[in-house]
C-alpha cells in the first residue's frame, strides 16, 4: 500500500465531515512501539546535552557561580514550552507535533513556518553533532590516525541505520544514551557532595562556600555576563520538545506524557542547577575553561585515573544522542509537511517499518555536507552554524507557545475542551514566554560578534521562508486537508 493510500482514509473523512475534529494525514501509518520507559528517558535525554557536559565550563569562566541562575531561568521557560506542548498532545496526539497544531490553529502558512524553522534547527545541529562526535573519538589513541571525515561518517551511519530500521531501535538507542548521561551526572553529584561535606582538597582548593565568597561572590563579573549567556543556555535545552513528537508513536500518551513532562522540572533543577552549584562549590570559577568539560576539570584535579576518558565517552554519547533525536524528529515533522504540500514529496514516503525515511535522509544529507564544510570553513563560520540552530530553537518554541495561546482562545470560545492536564496560568504563561524568547534575540544582538551577525541575518531567513512559500503554496492548496479552525488562504 502506498504512502498516499495509507493517509487517504483519515484525510477523506475530514473532507467529508468538515465539522469533525482536525485530522492530520501525516499521523497515519506509524507504529505505537515506544513504551513508557522510552518516553521517560527521551524526556531526560532531551533536557541533558552537550550544553551541560561541555558548554558549562566556558560559561562558568565568564559568568561565575551566577550561571546557575541562567540555567534555572531558562529551565523554567523550557518547562513552560514542553508543558504547553503536552497539553496539545493530550488534546490530540500527533507525530507532526507543533507543525500539526500550527496547521490546525494558524493555517498552512503557520505549519510551513514552524516546520522549516524546526528543520533549520536540526539540519544545522546535525552538522555540529557529527563533527563533534568525530572530534571526541580522536581523544582515544586507537582513533587518532583515522581521518575525521571517516569517523564522522561512521557516527552518522550508525545513528542513521537505527532510525531507518524502526522507531523501536531509535527508542532503544535514546534510552541507553540517556542512561549513560544520567549515570554520569548522578556519579558526579554523589562525588561532589562528598567533596563538599568532607572539605576534601581538590587541586589545592577546599570545597565549600569560600570558593564563591572569596572569588567575587555569585556575580564576580557583574550581572551582564550572566544575562548575555542566556542565549547559549537556551541552546543547551534544545530538544526538550522531542517527547511531544514521540507521543504520536506511543500507546496511551494520556497516561505516559504527563508523568514524563512533569519530571522535566525536577530533573532540570537537579541535574543542571544542582551540578552548576556543586561545580562552583568545589572549585573557584576561574579554574574552569571553555576548552574542557568542567566535570573533567574536577576529576583531573582530584587525580582520578581514567576520569577524562570516561567523561569523553559521556560527551560523545551526548553528541550521538542529539544526532539521533534530530534525525527522528525531523523525519516526522517533514512527513507531516510533505502530505500537506509544504515539503518535498519524497520526505513523505514511509517504509514497511513505519519509518518516514525520506525526511530522515534529507537531514542526514545536511550532516554529510557538514563533514565537507568542516574542511573549508574557519571556526568562526562553523560557530555561525550553531547560532542559526539557536534561531531555529527560538522560532520553534515561539510557534509552540503561539499554538498554545490560540488553543486557549478557542477553548474560551467553547470551540473545544482543554484536557485536565494543561498549562497553568494561561494565557499569561504563553505571553511571558514569548517576551522572554524575544529578549533572547535582543541579548544575542547585544553580545556582538557571531550572535549579532546571526540576528542581522533574520531578514534573510524571513525572505527565504516567504520565497519558499510562494513556491509551494499552489501545491499546498491542492493537497492540504481543509482545517475548520484555521484561516484558509
Secondary structure by P-SEA (a helix, b strand, c coil): ccccccaaaaaaaaaacccccccccccccccccccaaaaaaaaaaaacccccccaaaaaaaacccaaaaaaaaaaaaaaaaaaaaaaaaaabbbccaaaaaaaacccaaaaaaaaaaaaaaaaaaaaaaaaaaaaaaacccccccccaaaaaaaaaaaaaaaaaacaaaaaaaaaaaaaaaaaaaaaaaaaaaaaaaaccccccccccaaaaaaccccccccaaaaaaaaaaaaaaaccccccccccccccccccccaaaaaaaaaaaaccaaaaaaaaaaacccccccccccaaaaaaaaacccaaaaaaaaaaaaaaaaaaaaaaaaaaaaaaaaaaacccccccccccccccaaaaaaaaaaaaaaaaaaaacccaaaaaaaaaaaaaaaaaaaaaaaaaaaaaaaaaaacccccccccccccaaaaaaaaaaaaaaaaaaaaacaaaaaaaaaaaaaaaaaaaaaaacaaaaaaccccccccccc
